[in-house]
Amino acid sequence: MLTNRQLLILQLTVDDFIKSAQPVGSRQLSKKPEAPFSPATIRNEMADLEEMGFLEKTHTSSGRIPSEKGYRFYVDHLLTEEKLNREDSKQLRSIFQEKIMETEELIRKSATIISDLTNYTSILLGPDSSMQTVKRIQIVPLDQDTAVAIIVMDGGQVENRLFNVPEGFTTSDIEKMVNILNERLVGTPLIHLQKRLLAETKLILNRHIDRAGELYAAFLEAISIAPEERLYFGGKLNMMNQPEFNDIHKMKMFFDLIEQGAPATTFFEDIHSGIAVRIGSENNHNAMEDFSVITATYSAGESMQGSIAIVGPKRMDYGRVITLLDLLSNDLSRELTRLTIGGGTAGREQ
């Protein structure tokens, strides 16, 4: 058990290091009105906190910095709620005053604005519509070579998927395909759509459409979607502004991770409602050992859920980020529910 004085010194040390990115010394803390102790007393307490694993001593200074254990204790027991100033609150909510009508655009703008406000990297995982069932399928030719498959779900969600139409297929061929797909696939959960497409429609399409296999293959590829394709990033370069990441090797590992299609589980795991914080080695990737990840969930209607993550240094301003994520997740849930009920559209770039 830590004493009240040790709790105070640990909290002040973490707070100071978050603000300055510089090791914190006993003389520095003794000048604070909240810590009316002599430098010698504080130094002894800091030494005890180091021995218990909450603080670490750097090679370049007699000051100390929080350890991973220290950050975890701080987040779990010492963090106080931080209120946003009026300007930040106004900026955060500005996107919801634009009455954006497309889910994807709203999610992209949310990723950008939260990264701007935190100066960290934001990642949004789009709503998982995989358990929604298919209400209607349309295929709209855009030109001779391209069409868009429009899949309308029972909850109002709409998925738009561009695909290439093989040479030689007519509008009549596409109409026949749409009729067969609707006859066989309406009521199928999106997650099972590929399996049902293979089992229920391939043979019938071959009977009614010449060279149906080519058109079928193009459509099949279009409707496949992995969680990674629902990831939206904001502020990818923000990490370069953090003094911890002057190390080129650390930054290269991070950029390689996000540019080469990191799996969604790298940033989102054991997703549950509310705020979750993972610090350093608690992340499940070597490239993330020097980072903290704070996640929150949001909803889009009754049965779809997405997630928001803020990625920053372990010296992250946890109180501010948690407050921002809490507000954004609530506002985003309300707005996406409005879009879902109102029949807003959602898609992905091809």
C-alpha positions in Angstrom: 0.0 0.0 0.0 1.3 3.4 -0.9 1.1 6.2 1.7 -0.9 9.3 1.0 2.4 11.2 0.5 3.6 8.6 -1.9 0.3 8.8 -3.8 0.6 12.6 -4.1 4.3 12.5 -5.2 3.5 9.8 -7.8 0.6 11.8 -9.2 2.6 15.0 -9.3 5.5 13.2 -11.0 3.3 11.8 -13.7 1.4 15.1 -14.2 4.7 17.0 -14.6 6.2 14.4 -17.0 3.1 14.4 -19.2 3.4 18.2 -19.5 7.2 18.6 -19.9 8.5 15.3 -21.3 11.5 15.9 -18.9 12.6 13.8 -16.0 11.1 15.1 -12.7 13.4 16.0 -9.8 12.7 16.3 -6.0 13.6 20.0 -5.9 11.1 20.6 -8.8 8.3 19.0 -6.8 9.2 20.7 -3.6 8.4 24.1 -5.2 4.8 23.1 -5.8 2.2 24.3 -3.2 0.6 20.8 -3.3 3.8 19.2 -2.0 4.9 21.1 1.1 7.8 18.8 1.8 11.6 19.2 1.7 13.6 18.1 -1.4 15.2 15.4 0.8 11.8 14.0 1.9 10.6 13.9 -1.7 13.8 12.4 -2.9 13.5 9.6 -0.3 9.8 8.9 -1.3 10.8 8.9 -5.0 13.5 6.4 -4.3 10.9 4.2 -2.5 8.5 4.5 -5.5 11.4 3.6 -7.8 12.1 0.5 -5.7 8.4 -0.5 -5.8 8.5 -0.2 -9.6 6.4 2.9 -10.1 9.2 5.3 -11.1 12.3 4.9 -13.2 15.6 6.8 -13.2 16.9 7.9 -16.5 20.6 7.7 -17.6 20.9 11.4 -18.4 19.4 12.9 -15.2 18.9 12.4 -11.5 15.2 13.0 -12.1 12.7 10.2 -12.5 10.0 9.3 -15.0 6.9 7.1 -14.6 7.4 3.4 -15.4 4.7 1.4 -17.2 3.5 0.2 -13.8 3.4 3.8 -12.6 1.3 4.9 -15.6 -1.1 2.0 -15.0 -1.6 2.8 -11.3 -2.0 6.5 -12.2 -4.7 5.7 -14.8 -6.5 3.2 -12.5 -6.4 5.2 -9.2 -5.2 8.7 -9.5 -6.7 10.1 -12.7 -9.1 13.0 -12.2 -11.8 14.0 -14.7 -10.7 16.9 -16.9 -13.3 19.4 -18.3 -12.9 20.7 -21.8 -12.7 24.4 -22.4 -15.5 26.0 -24.4 -13.4 26.3 -27.6 -12.4 22.6 -27.6 -15.9 21.5 -27.0 -17.2 23.7 -29.8 -14.6 22.4 -32.2 -15.4 18.8 -31.3 -19.1 19.2 -31.9 -18.7 21.3 -35.1 -18.9 18.3 -37.4 -22.3 17.3 -36.0 -23.8 20.7 -36.9 -23.0 20.1 -40.6 -25.8 17.5 -40.9 -23.6 15.1 -42.8 -25.7 12.5 -44.6 -23.1 9.7 -45.2 -21.8 7.5 -42.4 -18.3 7.1 -44.0 -17.8 10.9 -44.3 -18.9 11.5 -40.7 -16.5 8.8 -39.4 -13.6 10.2 -41.5 -14.2 13.8 -40.2 -14.5 12.5 -36.6 -11.1 10.8 -37.0 -9.6 14.1 -38.3 -11.0 16.3 -35.6 -10.1 14.1 -32.7 -6.5 13.9 -33.9 -6.3 17.6 -34.3 -7.6 18.2 -30.8 -5.2 15.7 -29.2 -2.2 16.0 -31.5 -2.1 12.2 -31.4 -3.0 9.6 -34.1 -6.7 8.6 -34.2 -8.1 5.4 -35.6 -11.8 4.7 -36.0 -13.2 1.3 -36.7 -16.4 1.6 -38.7 -19.6 0.1 -37.5 -19.8 -3.7 -37.9 -22.9 -4.3 -40.1 -22.1 -8.0 -40.5 -25.0 -9.2 -38.5 -27.5 -7.0 -40.3 -29.6 -9.0 -42.8 -29.9 -8.2 -46.5 -33.1 -6.4 -47.4 -32.4 -5.6 -51.0 -29.6 -5.8 -53.6 -29.2 -3.5 -56.5 -26.4 -3.3 -59.1 -26.2 0.0 -61.0 -23.9 0.2 -64.0 -21.7 3.3 -64.0 -20.2 2.8 -67.4 -19.3 -0.1 -69.7 -16.6 -1.4 -67.3 -17.8 -0.5 -63.8 -20.9 -1.0 -61.6 -21.8 -0.4 -58.0 -23.4 -3.0 -55.9 -25.8 -1.5 -53.4 -26.7 -3.7 -50.4 -29.5 -2.4 -48.3 -29.7 -3.9 -44.8 -32.8 -4.4 -42.6 -31.6 -1.8 -40.1 -31.3 0.9 -42.8 -27.5 0.5 -43.3 -26.4 0.8 -46.9 -23.2 -0.7 -48.3 -21.9 0.5 -51.6 -19.2 -1.6 -53.4 -17.6 -0.7 -56.7 -16.6 -3.6 -59.0 -15.4 -4.2 -62.5 -17.9 -5.6 -65.0 -16.1 -8.2 -67.2 -16.2 -7.4 -70.9 -19.2 -8.5 -72.9 -21.9 -8.4 -70.2 -25.1 -6.4 -71.0 -27.5 -4.5 -68.8 -29.9 -7.4 -69.3 -27.4 -9.8 -67.9 -27.0 -7.6 -64.8 -30.7 -7.3 -64.3 -31.1 -11.1 -64.5 -28.3 -11.4 -61.9 -30.0 -8.9 -59.6 -33.3 -10.7 -59.7 -31.6 -14.0 -58.9 -29.6 -12.5 -56.0 -32.7 -10.9 -54.4 -34.7 -14.1 -54.8 -32.1 -16.2 -53.1 -30.2 -13.8 -50.7 -32.8 -11.5 -49.1 -32.8 -12.2 -45.3 -29.2 -13.4 -45.2 -26.9 -11.8 -42.6 -24.1 -9.9 -44.3 -21.5 -12.1 -42.5 -22.9 -15.1 -44.3 -23.5 -13.5 -47.7 -20.5 -14.9 -49.4 -21.2 -18.5 -48.2 -24.9 -18.2 -49.3 -23.8 -16.7 -52.6 -21.7 -19.7 -53.3 -24.3 -22.3 -52.2 -27.5 -20.7 -53.5 -26.8 -18.7 -56.6 -23.8 -19.9 -58.6 -25.5 -22.8 -60.4 -28.7 -20.8 -61.1 -26.6 -17.9 -62.5 -24.8 -20.3 -64.9 -28.2 -21.5 -66.2 -29.5 -18.1 -67.1 -26.4 -16.0 -67.9 -23.6 -16.9 -70.4 -20.2 -16.8 -68.8 -21.9 -16.0 -65.5 -18.8 -17.2 -63.6 -16.8 -14.1 -64.5 -19.6 -11.7 -63.3 -20.2 -13.8 -60.2 -16.5 -13.7 -59.3 -16.3 -9.9 -59.7 -19.4 -9.5 -57.5 -18.1 -12.0 -54.9 -14.9 -10.0 -54.5 -16.8 -6.8 -54.2 -18.9 -7.9 -51.2 -16.0 -9.3 -49.2 -14.9 -6.9 -46.5 -12.4 -7.4 -43.7 -12.3 -5.4 -40.4 -9.1 -3.7 -41.6 -11.1 -2.1 -44.5 -13.2 -0.4 -41.9 -10.2 1.4 -40.4 -10.0 5.2 -40.8 -6.9 7.1 -39.7 -6.4 10.7 -38.6 -3.2 12.5 -37.9 -0.8 9.7 -38.9 2.2 12.1 -38.8 1.2 13.7 -35.4 3.5 11.3 -33.5 6.5 13.0 -35.1 5.7 16.0 -32.9 6.3 14.0 -29.7 9.8 14.2 -28.3 9.8 10.5 -27.4 9.8 9.6 -31.1 12.8 11.5 -32.3 14.1 7.9 -32.5 13.9 7.1 -36.3 13.7 3.3 -35.6 10.6 3.7 -33.4 8.8 5.9 -35.9 9.7 3.6 -38.8 8.2 0.6 -36.9 5.0 2.6 -36.2 4.6 3.9 -39.8 5.3 0.5 -41.2 2.5 -0.9 -39.0 -0.2 1.6 -40.1 0.9 1.9 -43.7 1.1 -1.8 -44.4 -2.4 -2.7 -43.3 -2.2 -3.4 -39.6 -5.0 -5.8 -38.5 -7.8 -4.2 -36.6 -6.9 -6.3 -33.5 -3.6 -4.3 -33.2 -5.6 -1.4 -31.9 -8.9 -2.9 -30.9 -9.1 -6.0 -28.8 -11.6 -7.3 -26.2 -13.9 -4.5 -27.3 -16.5 -3.7 -24.7 -18.6 -0.6 -23.9 -16.9 2.3 -22.2 -13.3 3.5 -22.1 -10.3 1.1 -22.1 -6.6 2.0 -21.7 -3.7 -0.1 -22.9 -0.2 1.0 -22.0 3.1 -0.1 -23.6 3.6 -3.8 -23.4 -0.2 -4.3 -22.8 -0.5 -3.7 -26.6 -0.3 -6.8 -28.7 2.4 -5.7 -31.1 6.1 -5.1 -30.7 5.9 -1.8 -32.6 3.4 -0.5 -30.0 5.5 -1.1 -26.9 6.3 2.6 -26.5 2.7 3.7 -27.1 -0.5 3.9 -25.2 -3.9 3.2 -26.8 -7.2 4.5 -25.4 -10.3 3.1 -27.0 -14.0 3.9 -26.7 -17.0 2.3 -28.4 -19.9 4.0 -30.3 -23.1 2.6 -31.7 -24.9 3.0 -35.0 -28.5 2.0 -34.4 -29.5 -0.9 -32.1 -27.3 -3.7 -33.4 -24.1 -2.1 -34.9 -21.0 -1.0 -33.0 -17.8 0.6 -33.9 -14.7 1.8 -31.9 -12.5 4.8 -31.6 -8.8 4.6 -30.6 -6.3 7.4 -29.8 -2.7 6.3 -30.1 0.0 8.4 -28.4 3.1 8.1 -26.3 2.9 6.5 -22.8 3.3 10.1 -21.7 -0.2 10.7 -23.0 -2.5 13.3 -21.5 -4.9 10.6 -20.3 -7.5 12.8 -18.6 -8.0 15.0 -21.6 -8.1 12.2 -24.1 -10.6 10.2 -22.1 -12.9 13.2 -21.8 -12.7 13.9 -25.5 -13.3 10.2 -26.4 -16.3 10.1 -24.1 -17.9 13.1 -25.6 -17.1 12.1 -29.2 -18.4 8.5 -28.8 -21.7 9.8 -27.3 -22.2 12.4 -30.1 -21.2 10.0 -32.8 -23.6 7.3 -31.6 -26.4 9.8 -31.6 -25.7 11.1 -35.1 -25.1 7.6 -36.6 -28.3 6.4 -35.1 -30.0 9.3 -36.8 -28.4 8.4 -40.1 -29.3 4.7 -39.8 -32.9 5.4 -38.9 -33.1 8.0 -41.7 -31.6 5.7 -44.3 -28.1 7.4 -44.5 -25.5 5.7 -46.6 -22.3 4.0 -45.7 -19.6 2.7 -48.0 -15.9 2.2 -48.6 -13.5 3.5 -51.1 -12.3 1.0 -53.7 
